[in-house]
Amino acid sequence: NDAQFFITKTDASWLNGQYTNFGIVTKGMDVVNKIDVGDKILGIIIE
């Protein structure tokens, strides 16, 4: 199975009604700010 998720740094109203908001970034915004459009996230740890 594949999954996708979105980390948005600005309003993303185009996602409304299509996807469920399930969390917020509480730590590591420095890492989020280094992500560029098109980057591929190969792994993630959710605590």
ZATIFI-451070 format. One line per field, with one value per atom (N, C-alpha, C, O, CB): residue number from 1; z negated, y negated, x negated; chain. Coordinates in steps of 0.2 Angstrom, whole numbers, plus 5000, padded with zeros to 4 digits. Each point is the difference from the previous one (the first is absolute). Glycine has a CB too. Example, Ala and Ser with C-alpha at 12.3 -4.5 7.8 and 13.67 -1.06 7.14 Angstrom:
! residues 2
num	(1 1 1 1 1 2 2 2 2 2)
c3	(4961 5000 5000 4997 4997 5010 4999 4997 4999 5011)
c2	(5028 4994 4994 5001 5005 4989 4994 4995 4994 5009)
c1	(4934 5004 4996 4995 5014 4993 4996 5004 4997 4997)
cadena	(A A A A A A A A A A)
***
This chain:
! residues 47
num	(1 1 1 1 1 2 2 2 2 2 3 3 3 3 3 4 4 4 4 4 5 5 5 5 5 6 6 6 6 6 7 7 7 7 7 8 8 8 8 8 9 9 9 9 9 10 10 10 10 10 11 11 11 11 11 12 12 12 12 12 13 13 13 13 13 14 14 14 14 14 15 15 15 15 15 16 16 16 16 16 17 17 17 17 17 18 18 18 18 18 19 19 19 19 19 20 20 20 20 20 21 21 21 21 21 22 22 22 22 22 23 23 23 23 23 24 24 24 24 24 25 25 25 25 25 26 26 26 26 26 27 27 27 27 27 28 28 28 28 28 29 29 29 29 29 30 30 30 30 30 31 31 31 31 31 32 32 32 32 32 33 33 33 33 33 34 34 34 34 34 35 35 35 35 35 36 36 36 36 36 37 37 37 37 37 38 38 38 38 38 39 39 39 39 39 40 40 40 40 40 41 41 41 41 41 42 42 42 42 42 43 43 43 43 43 44 44 44 44 44 45 45 45 45 45 46 46 46 46 46 47 47 47 47 47)
c3	(5000 5000 5000 4997 4997 5010 5000 4996 4999 5012 4986 4996 5002 5002 4989 5009 5001 4994 4998 5015 4986 4995 5002 5004 4987 5007 5002 4994 4994 5015 4991 4995 5003 5005 4989 5004 5003 4995 4994 5013 4996 4996 5001 4997 5005 5003 5001 5001 5000 5005 4995 5001 5006 5006 4989 5005 5006 5000 5000 4999 5003 5000 5005 5000 4996 5009 5006 4997 5004 5004 4986 4997 4996 4999 5000 5000 4996 5003 5006 4989 5001 5002 5004 5002 4999 5000 5004 4995 5001 5010 4984 4996 4993 4998 5011 4986 4993 4997 5001 4998 4997 4996 4994 4996 5008 4995 4994 4996 4995 5012 4994 4995 5002 5005 4993 4997 5001 4999 4996 5001 5005 4999 4993 4999 5013 4983 4993 4999 4995 5001 5007 5000 5006 5005 4983 5014 5006 5006 5005 4991 5002 5006 5004 5006 4987 5004 5003 5006 5005 4985 5009 5005 5005 5006 4986 5006 5005 5004 5006 4986 5006 5004 5005 5005 4985 5009 5005 5006 5005 4985 5009 5005 5006 4999 4993 5014 5006 5004 5000 5001 5003 5005 5004 5003 4998 4999 5004 4996 5002 5008 4984 4996 4998 4999 4996 5005 4998 4993 4998 5014 4984 4993 4999 5002 4994 5003 5000 4993 5000 5009 4986 4994 4995 5001 5001 4993 4995 4994 5000 5009 4985 4994 4997 4999 4999 5000 4997 4993 4998 5013 4984 4993 4997 4994 5005)
c2	(5006 4994 4994 5000 5006 4989 4993 4995 5001 5002 4992 4995 4994 4999 5008 4987 4994 4995 5001 5001 4993 4995 4993 5000 5009 4986 4993 4997 5000 5000 4997 4995 4993 4999 5010 4987 4993 4995 5000 5004 4991 4994 4994 4995 5010 4995 4995 5003 5006 4987 5003 5002 5005 4998 4991 5016 5005 5002 5005 4999 4990 5001 5005 5003 4986 5012 5005 5007 5005 4988 5008 5007 5001 5006 4994 4995 5000 5004 5000 4989 5016 5004 5006 5005 4985 5011 5005 5005 5006 4987 5004 5003 4999 4994 5005 5005 4999 4997 5003 5007 4985 4997 5004 5001 4987 5015 5004 4998 5004 5005 4986 4998 4993 4997 5015 4986 4994 5002 5004 4988 5004 5001 4996 4994 5007 5003 4997 4999 4996 5009 4998 4999 5002 5003 5001 4992 5002 4995 5002 5010 4982 4996 4998 4998 4998 5004 4999 5005 4998 4997 5011 5005 4999 5001 5007 4991 4998 4994 5001 5003 4991 4995 5001 4996 4997 5013 5002 5004 5001 4999 5002 5004 4996 4995 5013 4994 4996 5004 5006 4989 5001 5003 5006 4998 4991 5016 5006 5005 5005 4987 5006 5004 5006 5000 4990 5016 5006 5002 5000 5004 4997 5002 5007 5004 4986 5013 5007 5004 5006 4992 4998 5003 4995 4994 5015 4993 4995 5004 5006 4987 5004 5003 4995 4994 5011 4998 4997 5002 5006 4993 4997 5001 4998 5001 4999)
c1	(4996 5004 4996 4994 5015 4993 4996 5005 5006 4988 5002 5004 4996 4994 5010 5000 4997 5003 5005 4993 4997 5003 4997 4995 5006 5002 4998 4997 5004 5004 4987 4997 5001 4996 4996 5012 5001 4997 5001 5009 4987 4998 5004 4999 4990 5016 5005 5007 5000 4991 5014 5006 5001 4997 5007 4999 5001 5007 5002 4987 5015 5008 5002 5005 4996 4994 5002 5000 5003 4992 5003 5000 5007 5002 4985 5016 5007 5005 5001 4996 5006 5005 4997 5004 5003 4987 4997 4996 4999 5001 4997 4995 5002 5002 4989 5007 5001 4993 4995 5013 4993 4995 4999 5004 4998 4992 4999 4994 4999 5006 4992 4995 4997 5001 4997 4997 4996 4993 4999 5011 4985 4993 4999 5001 4996 5001 4999 4993 4998 5012 4985 4993 4997 5003 4997 4994 4997 5001 4999 5000 5004 5002 4994 5000 5009 4985 4994 4999 4998 4997 5007 4999 5006 4998 4997 5011 5005 4998 5002 5007 4988 4998 4995 4999 5004 4993 4995 5003 4997 4995 5014 5003 5002 5003 5002 4993 5002 5005 5001 4987 5016 5005 4996 4995 5012 4996 4997 4996 4998 5003 4997 4996 5004 5006 4987 5003 5003 4998 4994 5006 5005 4999 5000 5005 5000 4989 4999 5002 5001 4990 5009 5002 5003 4998 4993 5013 5002 5002 5001 5004 4994 5001 5006 4999 4989 5017 5006 5000 5001 5006 4993 5000 5007 5001 4986)
cadena	(A A A A A A A A A A A A A A A A A A A A A A A A A A A A A A A A A A A A A A A A A A A A A A A A A A A A A A A A A A A A A A A A A A A A A A A A A A A A A A A A A A A A A A A A A A A A A A A A A A A A A A A A A A A A A A A A A A A A A A A A A A A A A A A A A A A A A A A A A A A A A A A A A A A A A A A A A A A A A A A A A A A A A A A A A A A A A A A A A A A A A A A A A A A A A A A A A A A A A A A A A A A A A A A A A A A A A A A A A A A A A A A A A A A A A A A A A A A)
***
